[in-house]
Structures are given as structure tokens and as C-alpha cells.
Amino acid sequence: MLVRDFDFDLPAELIAQEPAADRGGARLLYLPRRSGAVAHSTIAALPTWLHAGDVLVVNNTRVFPARLLGHRVPSGGAVECLLVARLDTATGVVSSGFSVPAERWEALVHPGQKLKPGSRVVFRGAVTLNGEILERRFFGRRTVRLWTDDGTPVQRAVETIGHVPLPPYIKREDRGSDRERYQTVFARTSGSIAAPTAGLHFNAALLAALRERGVGVTEITLHVGYGTFQPVRVEQVEDHRVEPERYEISSEAAGAINQARDQGRRVIAVGTTTTRTLESVGRANEGRIVAGGGSTDLFIYPGFQFTVISGLLTNFHLPQSSLLMLVCAFAGRERVLAAYREAVQERYRFYSYGDAMLIL
């Protein structure tokens, strides 16, 4: 299966640069899996497409301000660092004459070629965060050591001076408002470098309407990492690999999902991250959802047999991306690409801050 078979034409002006004026303001394209007969609606009308007893499963991860902007030491050249994953707490380093704790992180850094092992960087704001490149890896990856001058915990410093890691197709600098608008209303546990964007559409009014309809909402956690949006750099779909991402499922969520399936009620995943988590756990447990934590590197593409979900609410995704391949696996490549062409014709807004698609 060729990656180029998942391409489509998208005018640049349809890539949403700003969120909708309110969380309930997005459009909704409805795609039935059987007929493919597209209908156009709004996210506020989501309850009308659902049945009493349906269970929506949302991802309650929280995005942390993982983008650091600073300078090389001593040259002063600009440096950008995207923290990808915390590796461990490193041994202390000596700063200002005393030992302070340090942490090791995996990061994407720019300019990568100039930042070799031993290079020093500094990120300044209300607190100063120091960095040292420890190891060069692949595709701009580095292992970095981070510490503060005064012993302030590294993660607190990151929360203070870091920037929201808006996707690269949003061609503007992040603003203070993005710190909350690029979070879902379910966001609880910090750990993601990208939002589970299908959840961005929910607000109090929509949740109340879902409750009135008799639709249940339950939460799981998958911390969105680089694996979710890493480029597909191979020609054959089957050769792509997704990096592991951490998840956690509570006993309450597992019970609600299993009970719904046992009773023949629909389980509808809100987002591709939720889908990957549920299908990964279900695949390992004969279709059952088991409470607990772990990591998943499941890559879903056409030919995959779904065992847990029977519906999907998602945003519109990048051409040739693993996320688009997941959607095509669920609803069929030709059907999904035809729906995408219609979405382009109807001027839907695409990607993270864009409109939504419901597949049932």
C-alpha cells in the first residue's frame, strides 16, 4: 500500500489559523460508514446524530508548554527546543556554587547541525532554564540536560517560560490565549505536546445536551507525543512505525466501555488518540478494556480489524499522515477521500483548530 494513495489537494487558506470564536462553533461533516452519503451539520447538533446509551470516550490529557525559545552559549544564536519526552531525573549539576537537580529530556532542537554534544543553551524568562546537549540522535533529535540556577524544579520552569507547541502549519506565534484554547475542557493530566483536537469542540452546553440525550461520556488518558504527528517518511505504508505513547485507563472507564459493548451499545471514540488507545488495549485482551497504564505504538491503517469502537469523532487530517490512514481504515479510503474532497468544496476548516467529522 502506497503512502501517496492517501494524498489530497487542500488549498492553504482552509488550514485553520485560529480556533472558532467559541468551542461550540465548528461545523460537522457526518459520514455513515455503510452508504458514504455525506451530510453537513454543526458540532452543536452532535447529540441529534447519537442514540441514548451511546458512550463517548474522550482523552483527558493536558498539553504542557513544551516549546522553549532561547540562545546558544556563548554565541547568543537563537535556539528552539521542543521537549518530546522526559527521560529521567539526572544527577545534580553545580550552579551558582551549589548542586541543583537536573532532568534529561528527549527533544527536537533547531538549528540541529550546530548543537553538538557539549553545546550549552539558555532559556530566560521569569526563571532561567539552562540546557546542555548530551547526545545527537536522528531527525534533529537530541538528548538534553536541563536545570535552573536556583534549584526551581525543571517542570515548573517549563510551565512558567515555555510556549504552547502549536503545530507547524499554524503560521503564527502562540499567544497567551492558546494556553487554554489549545486544551480540551477535559484536560486533567499534563503530559502532551499536542492537543487531542477532536475534544476541542466540547463545551458545557454540548455536554449538557449529550447528558439530556442519554449519551454517556467517559475519560481515558493518552499523552500525545511525537508519534502521533511524526511525518511518514517511507513509500510503503506498512514500513511506517509509530513511536510509543503513554496511556492510562481507570477502572471506571474500563467498566463503562465494557458494559456498553456487552449491552450492544455504541462506543464512539473522540479522536484518533482515543481510538489507538482503546484498540491497542482491546487487541491485547480479546476485545476487553482492562484498567491500568502502559504504552502503545499501534499503527492503524486500512486492513486493520477494529474490535472496540463503533464510531469516531475526529478533525480533518494532513495528507499522507498516519492519522488520515487511521480514519481510512475505519471508514474506507475511497469513501473518506471523497468526503474530504467534499469538505474542501464546502470550505470546511482543516486541522487542529478546524472543523469536525463524525463517522458512524
C-alpha positions as CSV (number, residue, x, y, z in Angstrom):
1,M,0.0,0.0,0.0
2,L,1.5,3.3,-1.1
3,V,1.6,6.4,1.1
4,R,0.8,8.6,-1.9
5,D,-2.6,6.9,-2.1
6,F,-3.6,8.9,0.9
7,D,-2.9,12.3,-0.7
8,F,-5.5,15.0,-1.5
9,D,-5.4,18.6,-2.6
10,L,-6.0,21.2,0.1
11,P,-6.0,25.0,-0.5
12,A,-3.7,26.6,2.1
13,E,-6.4,29.1,3.1
14,L,-8.5,26.2,4.5
15,I,-5.9,25.4,7.1
16,A,-7.4,27.0,10.3
17,Q,-5.0,29.5,11.9
18,E,-7.4,30.5,14.7
19,P,-9.9,28.5,16.7
20,A,-13.6,29.0,16.2
21,A,-15.0,32.0,18.2
22,D,-16.4,29.6,20.7
23,R,-15.9,25.9,21.3
24,G,-19.3,25.0,20.0
25,G,-18.9,26.9,16.8
26,A,-17.4,24.3,14.5
27,R,-19.1,22.7,11.5
28,L,-19.6,18.9,11.5
29,L,-19.5,16.6,8.4
30,Y,-21.4,13.4,9.0
31,L,-20.2,10.3,7.2
32,P,-22.1,7.0,7.5
33,R,-19.7,4.0,7.1
34,R,-22.2,2.0,5.1
35,S,-23.5,4.4,2.5
36,G,-20.9,7.2,2.4
37,A,-23.8,9.7,1.9
38,V,-22.3,12.8,3.5
39,A,-24.4,15.2,5.4
40,H,-23.5,18.7,6.7
41,S,-24.3,19.9,10.2
42,T,-22.7,21.6,13.2
43,I,-20.9,20.3,16.3
44,A,-23.8,21.7,18.4
45,A,-26.1,19.2,16.7
46,L,-23.9,16.3,17.6
47,P,-26.4,14.8,20.1
48,T,-29.0,14.5,17.3
49,W,-26.7,12.0,15.5
50,L,-26.3,9.9,18.6
51,H,-28.5,7.4,20.5
52,A,-29.4,7.2,24.1
53,G,-26.9,4.7,25.7
54,D,-24.0,5.6,23.3
55,V,-20.7,6.2,25.2
56,L,-18.3,8.8,24.0
57,V,-14.7,8.2,25.1
58,V,-12.6,11.3,25.4
59,N,-8.9,11.9,26.0
60,N,-8.2,14.0,29.2
61,T,-4.5,14.7,28.7
62,R,-3.3,18.2,29.1
63,V,-0.8,19.9,26.8
64,F,2.2,21.4,28.5
65,P,4.2,24.4,27.1
66,A,6.9,22.2,25.6
67,R,8.4,24.8,23.2
68,L,11.4,26.6,24.6
69,L,12.9,29.7,22.9
70,G,16.4,30.7,23.9
71,H,20.0,31.3,22.9
72,R,23.3,29.4,22.5
73,V,26.1,30.0,25.0
74,P,28.3,31.9,24.4
75,S,27.5,32.9,20.8
76,G,23.9,34.2,21.5
77,G,22.5,32.5,18.4
78,A,18.8,31.7,18.6
79,V,17.7,28.2,19.7
80,E,14.3,26.5,19.6
81,C,13.8,23.3,21.6
82,L,10.6,21.2,21.6
83,L,10.6,18.8,24.6
84,V,9.3,15.5,23.4
85,A,9.6,13.2,26.4
86,R,11.1,13.3,29.9
87,L,13.7,10.5,30.3
88,D,14.6,10.7,34.0
89,T,15.9,12.9,36.8
90,A,19.6,13.3,36.2
91,T,22.3,13.7,38.8
92,G,22.7,17.2,40.2
93,V,24.8,19.9,38.5
94,V,26.7,22.7,40.1
95,S,25.2,26.1,39.6
96,S,26.0,29.3,41.4
97,G,28.3,27.3,43.7
98,F,25.8,24.6,44.9
99,S,24.3,21.4,43.5
100,V,20.8,21.7,41.9
101,P,18.7,18.9,40.4
102,A,18.7,18.3,36.6
103,E,16.5,16.3,34.3
104,R,17.2,14.5,31.0
105,W,14.7,15.0,28.1
106,E,14.4,13.9,24.6
107,A,13.9,17.0,22.4
108,L,13.8,18.3,18.9
109,V,16.2,21.2,18.6
110,H,16.9,23.9,15.9
111,P,19.4,24.6,14.5
112,G,20.3,20.9,14.9
113,Q,23.5,20.9,13.0
114,K,25.1,23.5,15.2
115,L,24.1,21.9,18.5
116,K,26.5,19.1,19.1
117,P,27.1,17.2,22.4
118,G,28.6,19.6,24.9
119,S,26.8,22.6,23.5
120,R,25.1,24.9,26.0
121,V,21.9,26.8,25.7
122,V,19.9,29.1,28.0
123,F,16.2,29.9,28.1
124,R,15.4,33.1,30.0
125,G,12.1,34.4,31.4
126,A,10.7,34.8,35.0
127,V,13.1,31.9,35.7
128,T,16.3,30.9,33.9
129,L,16.5,27.4,32.5
130,N,19.9,26.0,31.4
131,G,20.5,23.2,28.9
132,E,23.3,21.0,27.7
133,I,23.2,18.8,24.6
134,L,24.2,15.3,25.7
135,E,23.6,13.2,22.7
136,R,22.8,13.6,19.0
137,R,20.1,11.3,17.6
138,F,18.1,11.0,14.4
139,F,15.9,13.6,12.5
140,G,17.1,16.5,14.7
141,R,16.6,14.6,18.0
142,R,18.8,15.4,20.9
143,T,19.1,14.2,24.5
144,V,19.4,17.3,26.6
145,R,20.0,18.0,30.3
146,L,18.0,20.8,31.9
147,W,18.4,22.6,35.2
148,T,17.7,26.0,36.8
149,D,20.2,28.3,38.5
150,D,18.2,28.5,41.8
151,G,17.0,24.9,42.0
152,T,13.5,25.6,40.8
153,P,12.1,22.3,39.6
154,V,12.6,21.9,35.8
155,Q,9.0,21.1,35.1
156,R,7.8,24.2,37.0
157,A,10.3,26.3,35.0
158,V,9.0,24.9,31.7
159,E,5.4,25.7,32.7
160,T,6.5,29.2,33.5
161,I,8.6,30.2,30.4
162,G,7.6,27.6,27.8
163,H,5.4,28.3,24.8
164,V,2.4,26.3,23.6
165,P,3.6,23.9,20.9
166,L,1.2,24.9,18.2
167,P,1.5,22.7,15.1
168,P,3.9,24.0,12.3
169,Y,1.0,24.5,9.9
170,I,-0.3,27.3,12.1
171,K,1.7,30.2,10.8
172,R,1.7,32.5,13.7
173,E,3.3,32.8,17.1
174,D,1.5,31.3,20.1
175,R,-0.4,33.7,22.3
176,G,-1.4,33.7,25.9
177,S,-5.0,32.7,25.0
178,D,-3.6,29.5,23.3
179,R,-2.6,28.2,26.7
180,E,-6.2,27.4,27.5
181,R,-7.8,27.4,24.0
182,Y,-5.4,24.7,22.9
183,Q,-6.7,22.5,25.7
184,T,-9.9,20.5,25.8
185,V,-12.4,21.0,28.6
186,F,-11.5,17.5,29.8
187,A,-7.7,18.3,30.2
188,R,-6.6,17.0,33.6
189,T,-3.1,15.4,33.5
190,S,-0.2,17.3,31.9
191,G,2.0,15.3,29.5
192,S,1.1,16.0,25.9
193,I,3.0,18.1,23.2
194,A,-0.1,18.3,21.1
195,A,-3.8,18.5,21.9
196,P,-6.3,15.7,21.2
197,T,-8.0,18.1,18.9
198,A,-11.4,16.4,18.4
199,G,-12.0,17.2,22.1
200,L,-11.5,20.9,21.5
201,H,-15.1,21.3,20.2
202,F,-16.8,20.4,23.5
203,N,-18.2,23.0,25.9
204,A,-20.6,23.0,28.8
205,A,-23.7,23.4,26.6
206,L,-22.8,20.5,24.4
207,L,-22.0,18.2,27.4
208,A,-25.4,19.2,28.9
209,A,-27.2,18.4,25.6
210,L,-25.4,15.0,25.5
211,R,-26.5,14.2,29.0
212,E,-30.1,15.1,28.2
213,R,-29.9,12.8,25.2
214,G,-28.8,10.0,27.4
215,V,-25.3,9.8,25.9
216,G,-22.5,8.9,28.4
217,V,-19.1,10.5,28.4
218,T,-16.1,8.7,29.9
219,E,-12.4,9.7,30.0
220,I,-9.1,7.9,29.4
221,T,-5.6,9.4,29.1
222,L,-3.1,9.2,26.3
223,H,-0.3,11.6,26.4
224,V,0.1,12.8,22.8
225,G,3.8,12.6,21.8
226,Y,5.8,12.9,18.6
227,G,4.5,9.6,17.4
228,T,1.0,11.0,16.7
229,F,2.1,13.5,14.2
230,Q,5.6,12.4,13.0
231,P,5.9,12.5,9.2
232,V,5.5,9.3,7.2
233,R,8.9,9.2,5.6
234,V,8.5,5.8,3.8
235,E,6.9,5.0,0.4
236,Q,5.1,1.9,1.6
237,V,2.5,2.4,4.4
238,E,3.4,-0.9,6.0
239,D,7.0,0.3,6.6
240,H,6.0,3.2,8.8
241,R,6.4,2.9,12.6
242,V,4.7,4.9,15.3
243,E,6.6,5.8,18.4
244,P,5.2,4.7,21.8
245,E,2.9,6.9,23.7
246,R,1.8,6.5,27.3
247,Y,-1.8,5.8,28.3
248,E,-3.8,5.3,31.5
249,I,-7.3,3.8,31.8
250,S,-9.2,4.0,35.0
251,S,-11.4,1.1,36.3
252,E,-14.5,3.3,36.0
253,A,-13.7,4.0,32.3
254,A,-13.0,0.3,31.6
255,G,-16.2,-0.7,33.3
256,A,-18.3,1.8,31.4
257,I,-16.9,0.8,28.0
258,N,-17.1,-2.9,28.6
259,Q,-20.7,-2.6,29.9
260,A,-21.7,-0.6,26.8
261,R,-20.3,-3.2,24.5
262,D,-21.8,-6.1,26.4
263,Q,-25.2,-4.5,26.1
264,G,-24.8,-3.8,22.4
265,R,-24.5,0.0,22.8
266,R,-22.1,2.0,20.7
267,V,-18.6,3.1,21.8
268,I,-17.6,6.3,20.0
269,A,-14.0,7.4,20.2
270,V,-13.4,11.2,20.3
271,G,-10.2,11.5,18.4
272,T,-7.6,9.2,16.9
273,T,-5.6,9.1,20.1
274,T,-8.5,7.7,22.0
275,T,-9.0,5.2,19.1
276,R,-5.5,4.0,19.2
277,T,-5.6,3.5,23.0
278,L,-8.8,1.6,23.0
279,E,-7.9,-0.6,20.1
280,S,-4.5,-1.3,21.4
281,V,-5.8,-2.4,24.8
282,G,-8.7,-4.3,23.2
283,R,-6.3,-6.1,20.8
284,A,-4.2,-7.3,23.7
285,N,-7.2,-8.5,25.8
286,E,-9.6,-10.3,23.4
287,G,-11.7,-7.2,22.9
288,R,-12.0,-6.2,26.5
289,I,-10.8,-2.9,28.0
290,V,-8.6,-3.5,31.0
291,A,-7.8,-0.8,33.6
292,G,-4.2,0.2,34.0
293,G,-1.3,2.1,32.3
294,G,1.2,1.3,29.6
295,S,2.3,2.5,26.2
296,T,1.1,1.9,22.7
297,D,2.9,2.0,19.3
298,L,-0.2,0.8,17.4
299,F,-0.3,2.0,13.8
300,I,-3.8,1.7,12.3
301,Y,-4.1,1.7,8.5
302,P,-6.5,0.0,6.1
303,G,-6.9,-3.7,6.7
304,F,-7.0,-3.2,10.5
305,Q,-9.8,-5.0,12.3
306,F,-11.5,-2.8,14.9
307,T,-12.7,-4.6,18.0
308,V,-13.8,-1.8,20.3
309,I,-15.1,1.3,18.7
310,S,-18.2,1.6,16.5
311,G,-17.9,5.4,15.9
312,L,-15.4,8.1,15.6
313,L,-15.5,11.9,16.0
314,T,-12.3,13.4,14.5
315,N,-10.9,16.5,12.9
316,F,-9.6,16.7,9.3
317,H,-6.0,15.5,9.0
318,L,-2.9,16.1,6.9
319,P,-2.5,14.4,3.5
320,Q,-0.4,11.2,3.7
321,S,-0.5,11.2,7.5
322,S,-0.8,8.3,9.8
323,L,-4.0,9.9,11.3
324,L,-5.6,10.1,7.9
325,M,-4.7,6.4,7.4
326,L,-6.5,5.5,10.6
327,V,-9.6,7.3,9.5
328,C,-9.5,5.5,6.2
329,A,-9.1,2.2,8.0
330,F,-12.3,2.9,9.9
331,A,-14.5,4.1,7.0
332,G,-12.7,3.1,3.8
333,R,-10.1,5.0,1.8
334,E,-12.2,6.0,-1.2
335,R,-15.1,7.0,1.0
336,V,-13.0,9.1,3.3
337,L,-11.1,10.8,0.5
338,A,-14.4,11.6,-1.3
339,A,-15.7,13.1,1.9
340,Y,-12.5,15.2,2.2
341,R,-13.0,16.4,-1.4
342,E,-16.5,17.5,-0.5
343,A,-15.2,19.2,2.7
344,V,-12.8,21.2,0.6
345,Q,-15.5,22.1,-1.8
346,E,-17.8,23.2,1.1
347,R,-14.9,25.2,2.6
348,Y,-14.5,23.4,5.8
349,R,-11.7,24.4,8.1
350,F,-8.9,21.8,8.4
351,Y,-6.5,20.5,11.1
352,S,-6.1,21.3,14.8
353,Y,-8.3,24.4,15.1
354,G,-10.6,23.3,12.3
355,D,-13.9,21.6,11.9
356,A,-15.0,18.1,12.8
357,M,-16.1,14.8,11.1
358,L,-18.4,12.2,12.6
359,I,-18.2,8.6,11.3
360,L,-20.9,6.1,12.4
